[in-house]
Amino acid sequence: MLSAKDLLTTYHQAEHQQRAEQQYLALEKRRDRRKQADLDAGRLVRICIDQDGEEPNTGLFPARVAAFVCRVLGDAQPTARDCVRFTLTTQGRLHAAYYPERRAYQAILALLAHARAVTKVERRRRN
């Protein structure tokens, strides 16, 4: 059986935890709105990579990174045979095309390198 003091402490902890969770959800909602505004303004580009037999991978990247990826990918292929589909979306415009696997993997490595660099910078900012 809980004493009155334990019950009061548990209640305050639960209240604090609920308040913290509400603040976190509000922060996430603001981040989502900001990302959508950046996507609509053209500062961010949604890149979706769709390989045969795998689940599509989607991420938001700065426009400069998307431009670099487009240079790495080069010209699109007319057929989907032995190719990876890239879909770039920004400002309500969508561009989807198939690219050879070799160039697609180079572009994926560039996207991973960017993601790692961003993670590293965020860690430094937190510490």
Helices and strands as residue ranges (DSSP letters): H 4-41, E 44-50, E 57-62, H 63-73, E 83-90, E 93-100, H 101-126
